[in-house]
Amino acid sequence: METIQQLAIPLKQSQIDAAIDFAIEIWGRWESKEFEQLRMAFPNPLDAVSIKAIVLNVLYGTNIIAIAQVADRVERVLKANQWTGPDLVEQLVNEIRGVTKRSNYSFAAKYAHFFIDSSLPILDWFAERRLRAHLGRQMQSKDPRRYHKFTEDIQTLKRVAGLNCNCAELDSYLWVAGEYWYWKDHPKYSISSDLKQPFENIQSNPTAEPSLAALLGIGTEEAI
């Protein structure tokens, strides 16, 4: 008999839909217009790599100081044209490490998603944390490569939860929910300025932020 898989913390499609609504309420859209403009102006992944890297670094606060050198490494990987899928992100991380001496997964994944392949999930620490919470220990991928593990866990979550969404829409949920539940346990943590007021509002009155409440599952069995 096949074992029925269940999430450690349930997740519904309605929470993903609410995340999209919440993003539009806060930012007017669920993706930065600057990225859309850059893709339209420079559709080829090899075009304007430095400009794309600088804009991403500023807007997402990925905190890379030697961004011009990092952009050169990104361009080197793209010119080699040997990697696709999760392997591309892992190779970007390996190349960028030669400049920053760090594993800049957040920057590499975001760059790959926004400017190379939109089917690649957006990795950040809060998304990873919320993803692990939903899956529990047993369903998490055992792949030692961080981005490969992340993409496999994303697919598992979508399959088990029966979600019908793309990776950007799922990230809208994972990032906001991940940041909220971390902030709730660590109220002195300096959260995103865009999220601070809605988070504080919902603490005192969940009905004040209906989209955020629906996203988080507050007042339902999902609020764990």
C-alpha positions as CSV (number, residue, x, y, z in Angstrom):
1,M,0.0,0.0,0.0
2,E,1.3,3.4,-1.0
3,T,2.0,5.7,2.0
4,I,0.0,9.0,1.8
5,Q,2.3,11.9,2.3
6,Q,1.2,14.7,4.5
7,L,2.8,18.0,5.1
8,A,4.1,18.9,8.6
9,I,2.2,22.2,8.2
10,P,-0.6,22.2,5.7
11,L,-0.6,24.7,2.8
12,K,-3.5,25.6,0.6
13,Q,-3.7,27.1,-2.8
14,S,-5.8,29.9,-1.3
15,Q,-2.7,31.0,0.7
16,I,-0.7,31.3,-2.5
17,D,-3.5,33.4,-4.1
18,A,-3.5,35.6,-1.0
19,A,0.2,36.1,-1.3
20,I,-0.2,37.4,-4.8
21,D,-2.9,39.8,-3.6
22,F,-0.8,40.9,-0.7
23,A,2.2,41.6,-2.9
24,I,0.1,43.7,-5.3
25,E,-1.3,45.7,-2.3
26,I,2.2,46.4,-0.9
27,W,4.3,46.9,-4.0
28,G,1.7,47.3,-6.8
29,R,2.8,44.1,-8.4
30,W,4.5,40.9,-7.4
31,E,7.7,41.6,-9.4
32,S,9.9,44.7,-9.6
33,K,9.1,46.7,-12.8
34,E,12.8,47.4,-13.2
35,F,13.4,43.7,-13.9
36,E,10.7,43.6,-16.5
37,Q,12.1,46.7,-18.1
38,L,15.6,45.2,-18.2
39,R,14.4,42.0,-19.8
40,M,12.5,44.0,-22.5
41,A,15.5,46.2,-23.2
42,F,18.1,43.4,-23.0
43,P,16.3,40.1,-23.8
44,N,19.6,38.2,-24.5
45,P,21.0,36.8,-21.2
46,L,24.4,37.9,-22.4
47,D,23.3,41.5,-22.8
48,A,24.0,44.1,-20.1
49,V,25.0,41.6,-17.4
50,S,26.7,44.3,-15.3
51,I,23.6,46.5,-15.3
52,K,21.3,43.6,-14.4
53,A,23.7,42.5,-11.6
54,I,23.9,46.1,-10.2
55,V,20.1,46.6,-10.2
56,L,19.5,43.3,-8.6
57,N,22.1,43.9,-5.9
58,V,20.6,47.3,-5.1
59,L,16.9,46.4,-5.2
60,Y,17.3,43.1,-3.3
61,G,20.0,44.1,-0.9
62,T,22.2,41.1,-1.7
63,N,25.1,43.1,-0.3
64,I,27.8,42.2,-2.8
65,I,30.5,44.9,-2.7
66,A,32.6,43.8,-5.7
67,I,29.5,43.7,-7.9
68,A,31.4,44.6,-11.1
69,Q,33.8,41.6,-10.6
70,V,30.9,39.4,-9.8
71,A,29.1,40.4,-13.0
72,D,32.2,39.4,-14.9
73,R,32.0,35.9,-13.4
74,V,28.3,35.7,-14.2
75,E,29.1,36.6,-17.8
76,R,31.9,34.0,-17.9
77,V,29.4,31.3,-16.9
78,L,26.8,32.4,-19.4
79,K,29.3,32.4,-22.2
80,A,30.5,28.9,-21.4
81,N,26.8,27.8,-21.9
82,Q,27.4,24.4,-20.3
83,W,24.9,24.5,-17.5
84,T,21.1,24.6,-17.3
85,G,18.5,24.2,-14.5
86,P,19.8,23.9,-10.9
87,D,23.3,23.2,-12.2
88,L,23.4,26.7,-13.6
89,V,22.8,28.3,-10.2
90,E,25.4,26.0,-8.5
91,Q,28.0,27.0,-11.1
92,L,27.2,30.7,-10.7
93,V,27.7,30.3,-6.9
94,N,31.1,28.5,-7.6
95,E,32.3,31.2,-9.9
96,I,31.1,34.1,-7.7
97,R,32.8,32.5,-4.7
98,G,36.1,33.3,-6.4
99,V,35.4,37.0,-5.9
100,T,33.4,37.2,-2.7
101,K,34.8,34.1,-0.8
102,R,31.2,33.4,0.1
103,S,28.4,31.2,-1.2
104,N,26.1,33.8,-2.6
105,Y,23.1,31.5,-3.3
106,S,20.5,34.3,-2.9
107,F,22.1,36.5,-5.5
108,A,22.8,33.7,-7.9
109,A,19.3,32.2,-7.7
110,K,17.6,35.6,-8.1
111,Y,19.8,36.5,-11.1
112,A,19.1,33.2,-12.8
113,H,15.4,33.5,-12.1
114,F,14.9,37.1,-13.3
115,F,17.3,37.2,-16.2
116,I,18.0,33.7,-17.4
117,D,15.2,31.2,-16.6
118,S,12.1,32.2,-14.8
119,S,11.3,28.5,-14.0
120,L,14.2,28.4,-11.5
121,P,13.0,29.1,-8.0
122,I,14.0,32.2,-6.0
123,L,16.1,31.1,-3.0
124,D,16.4,33.1,0.1
125,W,16.8,32.2,3.8
126,F,13.2,32.9,4.8
127,A,11.8,30.9,1.9
128,E,14.1,28.0,2.8
129,R,13.1,28.1,6.5
130,R,9.3,28.1,5.7
131,L,9.8,25.4,3.1
132,R,11.5,23.1,5.7
133,A,8.7,23.9,8.2
134,H,6.0,22.7,5.7
135,L,7.8,19.6,4.7
136,G,9.1,18.4,8.0
137,R,12.3,16.5,8.2
138,Q,11.2,13.3,6.6
139,M,10.1,14.7,3.2
140,Q,13.1,17.0,2.7
141,S,15.6,16.3,0.0
142,K,18.9,14.7,1.1
143,D,20.9,16.3,-1.7
144,P,23.9,18.1,-0.2
145,R,23.9,20.8,-2.9
146,R,21.9,23.6,-1.4
147,Y,20.1,24.8,-4.6
148,H,19.4,21.3,-5.8
149,K,17.9,20.5,-2.4
150,F,15.9,23.6,-2.5
151,T,14.4,22.9,-6.0
152,E,13.6,19.3,-5.1
153,D,11.9,20.5,-1.9
154,I,9.9,23.0,-3.9
155,Q,8.6,20.3,-6.2
156,T,7.7,18.1,-3.3
157,L,5.8,20.9,-1.6
158,K,3.8,21.7,-4.8
159,R,3.0,18.0,-5.4
160,V,2.0,17.1,-1.9
161,A,0.0,20.3,-1.4
162,G,-1.6,20.1,-4.8
163,L,-0.5,23.6,-5.7
164,N,-1.1,25.2,-9.1
165,C,1.4,28.1,-9.2
166,N,4.7,29.1,-10.7
167,C,7.9,29.5,-8.6
168,A,7.6,33.3,-8.4
169,E,4.1,33.0,-7.0
170,L,5.1,30.4,-4.5
171,D,8.1,32.5,-3.5
172,S,5.7,35.4,-2.7
173,Y,4.2,33.1,-0.1
174,L,7.3,31.5,1.2
175,W,9.2,34.7,1.7
176,V,6.5,36.7,3.4
177,A,5.3,33.8,5.6
178,G,8.9,32.8,6.4
179,E,9.7,36.4,7.5
180,Y,6.5,36.8,9.5
181,W,6.9,33.6,11.5
182,Y,10.6,34.3,12.2
183,W,9.7,37.9,13.3
184,K,6.9,36.6,15.5
185,D,9.5,34.5,17.4
186,H,12.2,37.2,17.3
187,P,10.3,40.6,17.6
188,K,13.5,42.6,17.8
189,Y,14.6,41.3,14.4
190,S,15.0,44.1,11.8
191,I,12.5,43.0,9.1
192,S,11.8,44.5,5.7
193,S,10.5,48.1,6.1
194,D,7.6,47.2,3.6
195,L,6.4,44.4,5.9
196,K,6.9,45.9,9.3
197,Q,3.6,47.9,9.5
198,P,1.4,45.1,8.1
199,F,3.0,42.6,10.5
200,E,2.4,44.9,13.5
201,N,-1.1,45.5,12.3
202,I,-2.0,41.9,12.2
203,Q,-0.6,41.2,15.6
204,S,-3.2,43.6,17.2
205,N,-6.1,43.0,14.7
206,P,-6.0,40.2,12.1
207,T,-9.0,41.7,10.3
208,A,-6.9,44.9,9.6
209,E,-4.8,42.9,7.0
210,P,-7.2,40.4,5.3
211,S,-4.8,39.4,2.5
212,L,-1.9,38.9,5.0
213,A,-4.2,36.9,7.3
214,A,-5.3,34.7,4.5
215,L,-1.7,34.2,3.4
216,L,-0.6,33.1,6.8
217,G,-3.7,31.0,7.5
218,I,-4.3,33.0,10.7
219,G,-7.5,31.9,12.3
220,T,-7.3,28.5,10.5
221,E,-5.6,25.2,11.1
222,E,-2.6,26.4,9.0
223,A,-1.5,29.0,11.5
224,I,1.3,27.1,13.1
